């Protein structure tokens, strides 16, 4: 129990100062040390047991060995040490699960009022106090409403399912999100994930039908929540964003097209206006105009010479 809960440190990696890569290394080192220490403890206990059959049939094989050599006082001291270590482990796990619940509010997994409540943190230490209270209340209710056997079997079953989903998610993440920044990459990928999946499937398959049914109901409820509420809401929000982006895109494109069309047509319209109103009229129309306005129209070739009749516009301030 003293080294249990090391995986919870991953939940605080987002807030860790310095390199997040060290958090992954610490978890792997702790996992290896846990396997070595637990395995060595089991082997040494079996070797030191006065009676192997009684050791295997005891409710707590380790305490049976300790009581055989140190008596009831020694067993009580070891029990107190286990309680203290378990308390420290539970403090870490409760804060970790509160952090997970706070993350669900941050990522908007729940309805908006619930998300706002879960995201409340204390002013100085930035502790998600609402999520922590919820986790503590639920844990206390489960402790008083269950026994040690149910807690161990159901807790172990739930943890196995969570780790199974994490192993599957690690493979999916590597395949789908290839370009994402990863402070720490799993060594020998995907071998560890595949090994975890195989062993956890075997472990889950050996559990009692009641535990399997309870965990199955929880997973089914989570899947229904995702399919009936979260996914449709996410789809609606994405459609709103796409429609908004499409409107502004089309609006800007329309403005740019009109500006481009105006830039192209303006020289042409200016040239036509210059020809019609600046250079005059040729042919019969110009001659008929000049007959009635002899002072405006002047033959460029002088008096008595036959020349083209042109219409010249009077400049401002110029007398006829």
N, C-alpha and C positions, 0 to 999 in steps of 0.2 A: 504493500500500500504506500510505502514511503516514496517509491519511484513511479507510482501510477499517476496518470493524468498529464504526462509530458506532452502528449499530442495536442493538449489544449493551448500550448504556447503558439501554435499556428494561428489561432484566432486573434492574437494580439500582434501579429506580424505587421499589420497595416500601421500600427501606432509605434512600432519599434524604432528608436533612433539609431541611425547607422545602417549597416548593410543587412537587408532582410535575408540574405543568403546564409548568414550565421544561424538563423532560426531553423532553417531546414537541416543544416548540419547537426545542430543540437538535438533535434528530434531523432535523426538516424542514430546518433551516438547513444542516446537514451534508450532507443529500442534495442540496440545490440546489447547494452549493459543489462537491460531488463531480462532479455532472453538468457543471458549467461548467469545472472544472479538467481533468477527463479529456477532455472534448470539445475544449478549447483545445489540450491537449497533442497529441492525435491530429492536429488540423488543422495545427498548427505543424510537427509532425514530417513530415507529408506535403509541406508546402510547402518545408521545408528539406532534404528528401532529395535527394541527388545523382542518384539513379536511382529513379524511381517504381516501375518493375517489380522492381528488386532490393529496394526497401523492402517491397513487398507480399509477396515471396517469402521474406524473411528470417525466421529463427526468432524473433528479437526485434526488431521494426522500430525500436523506440525506441533500443535499444543500437546498432543499425546506423547510425543517424543520428549518435549521439554518437561512435561510433568513427570515423566518417568525418571528423569535425571535430576531435576531441580525441585521437584515437589510442587505442591499447590501454590506456595509463595512465588516461586520462579515463574510458574504459568501465569499468575496474576500480574506480575511485573511485565511480562511479555504482552499480555492482553492490553495493559494500559498503554504500552508503546504502540501497539497496533491501532488503538483508538485515536491516539494523538496524530499518528501518521495519516489515518483515514480522514480525520477532521481537516488536516492541512490539504489533503487531496481534494476534499469536497469543496473547500473554499475556492480553490483554483477552478474546479469544474463549474461551480455555480456562477462565478464571474465570467467564465468562458461561455457558458450557455446564455447568460444575459447579454454578452457581446454578440452572440449569434442572433438572438432575438432582436437586439437593436439594429443589426445589419438588415434584418428583414424589413424593419420599418424604414430604414434609409433607402433600400431598394424598392420600396412601395409594393411589397408582397401582399399587404392587407388593405382593407378599406382605409381611406384617407384619415378618418378620425383615429383609428387604431395606430396608423403610422405616426401621426403627430404625437400621440401619447408615448409610444415606444421610443421615440427619438429624444425625449427629454433627458437632459443630463444635468448633473450638479454643477454649480458655478465654478468652484475652485478646482476640484479633482477631476471633473469631466466624467463622472461615473454615471452610466445609464441606470438611474435609480428606479425608474418605473419597471424596466425589464428585469432588474435584479429582484425587486419585490415579487413580481409575478413568478419567477423561477423558484424563489424561496418558498412561497406559499404553496405552489404545486408540489414541490418536493416534500414539504411537511405533510401535506395531505396524503401523498403516496406512502410515506413512511408509516403513518398511523393506520392506514387502511390496508396494509399488506404485511406479509411475514418475510422472514429472511430468505426462505427458499424461493418465493415468488420474486422477491427483489433481485436475487442473483440470476435466476433463469430468465426472467423478462428483461432485466437490464442487460444481461449478456446477449440475449437475442436481438434487442434493439441496437446495441452497439455493433453487432455483427452485420446487421442490415445496413446501418449507416456506413460502415467501412466498405461494404460491398458496393454501395452506390458511389462512394468516393473513388474506389478503384476503377469502376466503369467510367466515371466522369473524367478521370485523368487520361484515359485512352481517348475518349471523345474530344477532350480539349486539345490534345496534341494533334489530332487529325483535323479538327475544324478550325481552331485558332492557331495557325502555324506562325503567324507574325507577331503574336502577343509577347510583351516583355515578361520574361520569367527570371526572377532573381536567383532561383535555385531550380535546376532541372534534375529530375529523377535519374539516377545512374542506372545503366543497363536496361533502359526502357525498351519495350514494355514488359520485360520478364517479371519484375516485382508485382506489377498490377495483375498479370495473368496468374501468378502463384497465389496472390491474395484472393482472387476471385474463385479459384478452384477450391482452396481450403475452406473459405467461408461458405461456399455452397454445400460442402460436405458437413460443416458444422451446423449450418441452419437446417439441413435436412434431418439431422439427428435430434432435433428439439422436440418437445412434447406438442401434441396437436393443439392444445389450448394456447400455448405461446405463439405458435404459428398463426392461429386464427386471429389473435389480438393484433399481432404485427401486420397481418394481411389486411385487417379492417382499417388500421391506421394508414397503410399505404394506399388502399383504395380510396379512402376519404381525401387524402392529399392529392391523388390523381384527379378525382372529381372536382376538387376545388380549383385545380390548375386548368382543367378543360372547360369548366362551366363559368368560372369567374375571371381568373387572372389572364388567361390567354385571350378571351374575347375583349377584355378591357385594353390589353396591350395592343391588340389589332386595331381597335377603334382609335386609340391615340396615334398609332403610326399612320392610319389613314388621314387623320386630321392634319398631321404634319406634312404628309405628301400633298394633300389638297392645298394647304397653305403655301407650300413651296411651289406647286404648279401654278397657282394664281399669280404669285409675284414673278415667277419666271416668264409666264406668258405676257404679263403686263409690261415688264421691262423689254421683252423682245418686241412687243408691239410699238413701244416708244422708239426703240432703236431703228426699227424698220421705217417708221414714219420720218425720223430724222434723216436716215439714209436716202429715202425717196425724195425728201425736200432738197437735200444737197445735190442730188442728181438732176432734179427738174428745175431748180432755180436758175442755173445758167441758161437753160433752154428757154424758159419763160422770159428771162431778161433779154435774150437775143431777139425773141419775137416782138416784145414790147419796143425794143430799140428800132427794129425795122419798121414797125407800124407807126410809131409815134415820134421817133427821132429822125429818121431818114426821109419820111414823107410817103406820099402815095404816087405811084406811077400810073400812067394810062389815063383813061377818061375821067375817073373820079378826081384825080388831082387837077386836071384841067378845068373841070366844072367848078371846083372849089376856088381856083385862082381867078376865074372870071368874075366871081362876086366879091373877091377880096384882093383887088389888084395891088393894094399897098403892102400886103403881107407877102405875096408871091412876087419874086423878082427873077427875071431870066438871068441865069449866071453868065450867059454869053454877051450881055449888053443889049442896048436898044437896037432894034432893026435886025438883029441876028436871030435866026431860028435855033432855039435850044430847047432842051428838056425842061419842062416845068417841074420845079421842086418846091416842096413845102418846107419852109424853115421856121422853127418855133422861135418866138420872141423871148429873149433872155430877160430876167427881172431887171427893171430899171431902164430897159432899152426902148427908145421911141421908135414908132413905125416910120 
